[in-house]
Amino acid sequence: MTDSDDRDRDDPDPDEDPIETNRAKWEEYAEIHPETEYYDVPGFVADDSRSTLQPPERELLGDLSGRSLVHLQCHIGLDTLSWARAGASVVGVDFATTAIETAREIRDEAGLTDDAEFVRCDVFDAPETLDREFDVVFASYGVLCWIPDVDRWAEAAASLCRPGGTVFLADFHPILDVFEWDLTLRDDRSYFREESIRYEEEGTYADWDASVENAAAYEWQHGLGEIVTAFARAGLRVDTLREYPIANFRAFDSMIECGKNRYRIDGDPLPLVYALAATADGVHAP
Ligand SMILES: C[S@@+](CC[C@H](N)C(=O)[O-])C[C@H]1O[C@@H](n2cnc3c(N)ncnc32)[C@H](O)[C@@H]1O
């Protein structure tokens, strides 16, 4: 993810476990986010026609009523529940206990108790924990930057997908990370960077004024070539790779708001989001 320019730049801390550091951050974010205007949980609960799904997943996945869907890294579950409202039978997975507990509460308040299941587990443990295949494996917006090994992620996604089913990923474009908040090039980032970066930031993308105790995070950069290759190696046939000039948070200072949680750069000079839809061939990578 991108951030405001008050981020401290930092090297990895040898005493920290990067994944546990991230998990602590996401536990805290899951406490903060239900109260934010960005997520507007009361509005989502009150209005059963409300959906948080964005144009990329709507246009590439279409009507999923009657289909089974697993949502990887589902956070507090609003997208998962939006798919349930659209008629899919859904399971959301996240490694943050607070995220899963919050998702269950929202589900119950929204009257969707029988339509969605939420399971706490690491994405890499999901195939074994869930032990079933789905018509659609779905993940969106803030997914692969938390994952050190994209090959492993694609293998997990492929093994959750039934033969002939779809793996869908919409995420922030990896090019975003090389720019400063004012859209000049960062002098400390490369599109091709292999090592993780550690940073500390105040607030969250849903509320920059929120007070946060777990400010540290680790992220990994994965270029589009690496991502598409990981899908191919996992036995996934890429049907569509589409890039979009609209993101669902303010990644840069000068962005123009063009809808609820939708932002673009004047003139659309850069891709901000990409969406990848692939078909599982039924031969999962080892
Ligand atoms: C940016 S959020 C996804 C946002 C979601 N699209 C939304 O707006 O609600 C990323 C999620 O990935 C989860 N996550 C990160 N690493 C994970 C892992 N290894 N296994 C499972 N969940 C993970 C975090 O807990 C967090 O909820």
The ligand as an ORCA input file, in Angstrom:
! r2SCAN-3c Opt
* xyz 0 1
  C      -5.919     -4.390      3.101
  S      -6.750     -5.684      3.923
  C      -7.819     -6.265      2.681
  C      -8.807     -5.205      2.538
  C     -10.150     -5.587      2.091
  N     -10.147     -5.607      0.658
  C     -11.093     -4.538      2.623
  O     -11.111     -3.406      2.145
  O     -11.753     -4.800      3.590
  C      -5.543     -6.952      4.022
  C      -5.961     -8.104      4.920
  O      -4.998     -9.148      4.725
  C      -4.905     -9.844      5.945
  N      -3.670    -10.655      5.879
  C      -2.412    -10.209      5.688
  N      -1.556    -11.248      5.627
  C      -2.304    -12.369      5.776
  C      -2.008    -13.760      5.807
  N      -0.744    -14.202      5.682
  N      -3.025    -14.648      5.957
  C      -4.312    -14.209      6.107
  N      -4.653    -12.902      6.117
  C      -3.663    -11.997      5.947
  C      -4.927     -8.758      7.005
  O      -5.289     -9.240      8.281
  C      -5.952     -7.789      6.410
  O      -7.227     -8.006      6.968
*
